Amino acid sequence: MRKLQAPRGTLDVLPKDARRRLELVATAGEVLGRAGYEPMETPVFEDTEVFARGVGESTDIVQKEMFTFEDKAGRSLTLRPEATAGICRAYIENGMHKLAQPVKVWCAGPFFRHEAPQAGRFRQFTQIDAEAIGSDDPSLDAELILLLDEIFERAGTGPRRLRLSSLGTRETRADYIEELKNFLRAREGELSEEVSARIDQNPLRAFDADHPGTQAVMKDAPLLLDRLAADDAEHFAAVRALLDAAGLEHQIDPTLVRGLDYYTRTVFEFESERLGAQAALGGGGRYDGLIEELSGPPTPGVGFAAGIERILLAAGEQEAAPQARVFVAIAKPEAAQDAFGLAQRLRGAGMRVELEQAGRSMKGQLKQADRIGASATVILGDTIEVKDMDSGEQREATDANQVLELVREVAGS
Ligand code: HAM
């Protein structure tokens, strides 16, 4: 029979990593919660149009990377490639504009993009995503950037670079795009085939190209940052001033292009040198036209997303926390039932307890107790003994209450 394997670009998360991932999500929830962000969940699949209209028809994500399928009634559905469009769909559908604004939410979960798998790039990956919807105040942009930085710091990602730019409003951008298209058309011969084929669809991508000829051309390209309308430039200056005041270093990078079409004004991305080619730890920006694009009332918004796999990759291996404080060993088969009851009792008292469940010898059981990092082992046989795993000292207990007392003394919990 054929050997079965996980699909290409997906990950089995084994317990050691799964625990770290849960801890990371808990940390993110705590950091975001302190700033008023509430958890929220949306479906893992959506009407394909949510992403086609939200993320944008001309993006790589929509054109090449979506897992799209038809349901039994012939409706086109797509596994979510990102969170923002779905959250905005939900904001509109659930009348969340009636709540106090801005609505601040966050979520964590699986996302899907049909990309070529490589280190740090998967077809199913996990994002922590946060959004503030309903206000265009620049302090929200700065707040989200600082919160994301704090999550990275607490996760131990090490040094990171923050790139920051502003894309202006849709109108400024439209004028600029025309200027850029004309600039690119005049130099078409020097550009890569891919860039020149997409001048009309997505000229901004030219800034992202690896192709040396294209890179040379882009050195002289007009920059959107130099074309911002006065209020957009003011908004951008306010975001930067708040980051400066908070002491968060950032680099203005007018070539920062994000792979999603909904951005207006602020865009940002954090990178880590520890990640190699897929250097982006997380990023985001403002999307003041997205809700309208999805048929809602004009509503500004700003947010970020960061990949859990990349955060943990940058953080590297970390000492695993001990799994259990107490091990219950069985010295004779007749003690098995009492051992089971005692383990339940100790767990009920709030301790992390494992018991012998694999038919090991006493030597094997003590080895297992060491392996799981137990600080106390209770040995049930003709007597009940509590062994301090550090000192090796062993004391006898007469009943369950005394076991609890001795274990508390030894394990410190
Ligand atoms: P994004 O830059 O496409 O933004 O993705 C954010 C993060 O998700 C990336 O920086 C990376 O850490 C992780 N990521 C993306 N694709 C993959 C992949 N194939 N494998 C592993 N990790 C990946 C967004 O998704 C926007 N929705 C962010 C946002 C929220 N903007 C406003 N609000």
Residues whose N, C-alpha, C, O or C-beta is under 5 A from the ligand:
A	BS01	HAM	P81 E82 A83 T84 R113 E115 G120 R121 F122 F125 A130 A280 L281 G282 G283 G284 G285 V302 G303 F304 A305 A306 G307 R310
